């Protein structure tokens, strides 16, 4: 008999892997999507939030009654808010008006205290990322909080190694390529390392915003793909890990997110749109018979207001 979950945290992981039906390469290659929206907060970040807190508890960096602080564009903050609510830790989140209001509201509803850093016109930039990091550092110093520091925290890699094992088992050991967008780089790195333990020949493709393509040698810039593209080369990035880097624009990512909703019934965010766009490009290169895995990073319910503003006006009924 399967053990029943003791808390909602026991529902993190073991998400589904499905094949896209209509958004598929013309050459017959197959794209599989890991449905991380099935996690409790609707995001893959639940995995890393739990891993970072559990590791800090295990080695004494975080003790009962302690406080936690993090800088985040939203999904990590929501996931940490969930974990801290269940475990009884106070949480300070440094975030910005650049990110979806739904995420900010969700964090507050779960008990987090928000510190809002103003953005440049609602856009993600290198300066905003670094301003948020500095604010989190100051809060941690002043309050003696445990700072999860997601850009540098290696404890989260173990969570993505486990995700890789799930993917390998679900795909029946048949994977030719893995595609993932880069925020902290932890999910790309962790899943890639895990998959290559099973088959070192699996091709790895990193995805970044075309408007801020720093990983592939472009200039830093502003974009609106939530959760990815920090605007500089992040500490957990390893240049030799990815076989290729795909640049996807905010416009392309959003258009694909809309297609996924309308053609596949999968309501996802823009990072997922970027992932599927890049996965289609890889599938065309690899040819018939290839199997490509990518990730539905989170649910589009986190972006209802953002997406709603982009929808075309409906014609009035006759």
N, C-alpha and C positions, 0 to 999 in steps of 0.2 A: 504494500500500500504506500502511495506517495505521501511523504510528510507534508502536513499543512503548514503554510507560512505563519511564523510567529508575529511578524510585523510586515508592513508594506515593503520594507527594505528587502525582504526575501523574494520579492517579485521582480527584482532587478536582474536582467539578463535572460538568456534562453529565449530570445526573440525569433520570430519567423524569418525564413529566407524564401522569397517567391520570385518567379520568373515574370518579367514584363511581357505583356501579351501583344499590345498594339504599338507601343513605342519600342520598336525593335529594329536592328540593322537589316537592310535589304539582303545582305549576303547570307543570312541564316544563322549568324552567330547568336549566342544567347546571353542576355543580361539578367543577372540575379540581383535582387535588392534586399538588403538586410533591414528589416522593419524595426528600427530602434525607437519608433514612436510607441511601441508596445510597452516600453518601460514606464514606471509609475508617473513621472512628470512629462512623459511624451518625448523624451530626449535620450540620446546615447550618453549624455553627460552624467546620468545617474550612476553609471558604472564607475567613472573616475572619481566622482565626489565621494562615494562610499569607500573606494580604495584608499584615497588620501586620508580620510578621517580614521579609518580602521588602522592604517599603518601608524598614524600619530598616536592613537590610543595604545597600540601594542608596545611602542618604545618609550612611552612616557612624555612625549612632547605635548600631548593633550590629555588633561586629567579631568575627572568629574568636576562639574561646576565651572570649567574653563570657557573661554570665549574664542571665536574663530573669526578671521577676516579674510576677504578675497576681493580682487578686482575682476569684473566680468561683464561681458556683453549681454548676459541674461541667462542662457541655458545652464551654464555652470552654476550661476547664482541660484537659480531655481532648484537645481539638484542639491546643492549644498544646503539650501533652506529646508528642503525635505529631510535630508539626513540629520541635520542639527535639530530640527523639530522633534524627530523620533527619539534622538539620543539625549535631548535636553541641554544642548549648548546654545548660548547666545551667539548671534551672528551679525557682523557688520559687512555690508556689501557696498563696494565702490563701483558705481556704474555710470551711465550717461544717458542724456536725452537722445543720443544717436540710435538707441536700441528700442525695440518694440515696447509700447506701453503695456501690452499684455504680459510680457515677461516681468516688468517692474512691479506690476500689480500682483502677479503670482508670488513673487518673492516676499512682498509685504504681507500677503495673506498667510503665508507660512511662518511669519514671525521675524523676518530679517529686518534690520534697520538699514535704510538706504542712504548713501552719500552720493549725490548727483554731481558729476563733473560735466560742465558745459562743452558741447561739441561745436565744430565749425559747420553750421547749417545742417545738422543731423547726419553728417557723414563720418565714416570711420577713417581715421588718419593715424599716422605714426605718433604725432604729438599727443593725440587723445589717449592712445594706449599707454604711453609713458607717463602722462599726467595721472592716469588712474593707478598705475603701479606705484608711483610715488605717494599718492594719497593713502593707499593701502599700507605701505611701509610705515608711514607716520602714525597711522591708527594702531598698528601692531606694536610699535615702539611705545606709544603712550599708554596703551591698555594692557600690555603684556600678553596679547592674544597670540594664538597659534595662527600663523599666516600660511595658508595652503600654497600660495604662490604658484599657480598652475603653469605658468610659463617655464618654470624650472623644476617642478616637482616630478621626480621619476617614479614615485610610488604608484602613479596612475597607470604606468606601462603594464603592470601585471593584470589590470582589469582588461586591457585590450589584447593581451596574450590569450586570456580566456575567451574573449570574443572571437579571436582567430580560430581557436579550437572548435567553437560552435559552428562557424562558417564551414570549416573543412569537413566536419561530420555531416552537416546538412547538404553540402554540395556533393557528397559521395566521393570526395577526394579528386574531383574533376574541376580544376580551376586553372585558367591560363593567365588571368590578369586580375589585379585588385586596384580599384580607383577610389581615392578619398581626398577631400578638400583639407587644406592645412590652416588650422588656427594656432593652437599651441604646438602642433605636429605630433602630439602624443598618440592620437588614434591612428594616424597613418603609420607612424613608427611601430607602435605596439602590435597592430594587426599584421603589418608587413613582416615583422620579425617572427611572429607566431606562425604565419602561413609558410614562411620559408624554412621553418623547422620541419615542415611536412614535405615541401617540395621547393628546393632552392631556385628552380627555374621559373617560378611564377613572376610575371612582369608586374611591376609596381608603378602606378602613375599618380603623381601628386597634382592637385588642382589648386589654382590660386586666382584671385580676381585679375582680369586683364588690365584694370585701371591702376593696380598696385602690384605689378608682377616682379617683386623683389627677388623671389627665389630663383627666377630664370634670368636675372640680370637686368631687369627693367628698373625704372625709377619708382620711388614711393609715390603713392597717390591716394585719392579718396574714392571710396566705393560704398555700396549699400547691400553687401552680402553679409548678413548677420553671422557672427561667430568665426569668421575666417579672415585672412589677410590683415595681419597686425600692422603691416606697413614697414616692417624690418625683418631681418632673418632671425627667427626666434631661437632660443637656446637649445631646445630639444630637436631641432632640425638637423638631419645628417645628409649632406649633399649626395653621398654615394648610395643612399637607400633607395631612391626613386630612379627608375630607368628613364622616365620622361616627366616633364612638367607641362600641364595643359593650362593655358590661359583662357578663362571664361569670363565674359563681361557680366555686369549686373543685369543688363537687359536680356542677355541670353539665359541667365540663370532663372530670372523671373518668368520668362516665356516658357521655359521647360517646366517650372513648378506649376504653371497654369495647365499645361498639357497633361502632366501627370494626374492632376485632379479630374480633368474632363475626359481623358481617354482611358485612364487606369483606375480611377476612383481613389487615388492616393493623394491625400491633401498634405503636402510637405512644404518646408521652407525653401528659401533660395539656395542654401548650401546644397540641399539635395538636388535642386535643379541643376546646379553646376556639376555635381557628381555625375548625373545621368547624361548630361551633355558630353562630358569628357569620356564617359564609358562608351557612348555611341561612336566617338572618334576612334577609340582604341579598338573596338570591335571591327570597324572597317579596315583597320591596319592588320589585325590578326587573321581575318578571313573566316570562311565558313567552318562551322564546327567548334569555334572557340567559345569558351565560357568566361564571362567577365562578371566579377562581383563588385558591387558598390553599395553605398549606405544611404538609407533614408534617415538622416541625422536626427530629425525631429518632426513634430506635427505642425502643419500649417495653422492650427488653432492658435499658435503663439504669434501669428502675424495677421490676424483678421483685419485690423484697422489699416495696416500697411497695404495689404493686398486689395482691400476694398477700395482704396483711393486710386488703384490702378485699373479697376475693372471698367470696361466700356459702358457708357450709359445705355440703359434699356429703352427700347422704343415704346412709346405709349400704346396701349391696346387700341385697336380700331373701334 
